[in-house]
Amino acid sequence: MEKKKYSSYAELDRDLEILKLEKQINYQKLVLSFQKTKESITPQKIVNGFVSSYTEYFSNSYVKILQSVLPYVIGWFINKKRGN
């Protein structure tokens, strides 16, 4: 980084003010990011994310689950009616 040469205090004050504003903007971005992260890590949102991921998985494989479970359920009903 090259050193800047100032010809007046007004230029220096202007650059210092710009740096101060950039610092405040970056600080507010950090605070906002922290708040969003804090909100996203609530127990309810963690559970909802966990449930939604499994819901997606099971909704996509619903037919496969039914095909594998249905014969056992039918067999159970048949045996129950027979008295076994």
Secondary structure as a PSIPRED ss2 file (coil, helix, strand):
# PSIPRED VFORMAT (PSIPRED V4.0)

   1 M C   1.000  0.000  0.000
   2 E C   1.000  0.000  0.000
   3 K C   1.000  0.000  0.000
   4 K C   1.000  0.000  0.000
   5 K C   1.000  0.000  0.000
   6 Y C   1.000  0.000  0.000
   7 S C   1.000  0.000  0.000
   8 S C   1.000  0.000  0.000
   9 Y H   0.000  1.000  0.000
  10 A H   0.000  1.000  0.000
  11 E H   0.000  1.000  0.000
  12 L H   0.000  1.000  0.000
  13 D H   0.000  1.000  0.000
  14 R H   0.000  1.000  0.000
  15 D H   0.000  1.000  0.000
  16 L H   0.000  1.000  0.000
  17 E H   0.000  1.000  0.000
  18 I H   0.000  1.000  0.000
  19 L H   0.000  1.000  0.000
  20 K H   0.000  1.000  0.000
  21 L H   0.000  1.000  0.000
  22 E H   0.000  1.000  0.000
  23 K H   0.000  1.000  0.000
  24 Q H   0.000  1.000  0.000
  25 I H   0.000  1.000  0.000
  26 N H   0.000  1.000  0.000
  27 Y H   0.000  1.000  0.000
  28 Q H   0.000  1.000  0.000
  29 K H   0.000  1.000  0.000
  30 L H   0.000  1.000  0.000
  31 V H   0.000  1.000  0.000
  32 L H   0.000  1.000  0.000
  33 S H   0.000  1.000  0.000
  34 F H   0.000  1.000  0.000
  35 Q H   0.000  1.000  0.000
  36 K H   0.000  1.000  0.000
  37 T H   0.000  1.000  0.000
  38 K H   0.000  1.000  0.000
  39 E H   0.000  1.000  0.000
  40 S H   0.000  1.000  0.000
  41 I C   1.000  0.000  0.000
  42 T C   1.000  0.000  0.000
  43 P H   0.000  1.000  0.000
  44 Q H   0.000  1.000  0.000
  45 K H   0.000  1.000  0.000
  46 I H   0.000  1.000  0.000
  47 V H   0.000  1.000  0.000
  48 N H   0.000  1.000  0.000
  49 G H   0.000  1.000  0.000
  50 F H   0.000  1.000  0.000
  51 V H   0.000  1.000  0.000
  52 S H   0.000  1.000  0.000
  53 S H   0.000  1.000  0.000
  54 Y H   0.000  1.000  0.000
  55 T H   0.000  1.000  0.000
  56 E H   0.000  1.000  0.000
  57 Y H   0.000  1.000  0.000
  58 F H   0.000  1.000  0.000
  59 S H   0.000  1.000  0.000
  60 N H   0.000  1.000  0.000
  61 S C   1.000  0.000  0.000
  62 Y H   0.000  1.000  0.000
  63 V H   0.000  1.000  0.000
  64 K H   0.000  1.000  0.000
  65 I H   0.000  1.000  0.000
  66 L H   0.000  1.000  0.000
  67 Q H   0.000  1.000  0.000
  68 S H   0.000  1.000  0.000
  69 V H   0.000  1.000  0.000
  70 L H   0.000  1.000  0.000
  71 P H   0.000  1.000  0.000
  72 Y H   0.000  1.000  0.000
  73 V H   0.000  1.000  0.000
  74 I H   0.000  1.000  0.000
  75 G H   0.000  1.000  0.000
  76 W H   0.000  1.000  0.000
  77 F H   0.000  1.000  0.000
  78 I H   0.000  1.000  0.000
  79 N H   0.000  1.000  0.000
  80 K H   0.000  1.000  0.000
  81 K H   0.000  1.000  0.000
  82 R H   0.000  1.000  0.000
  83 G C   1.000  0.000  0.000
  84 N C   1.000  0.000  0.000
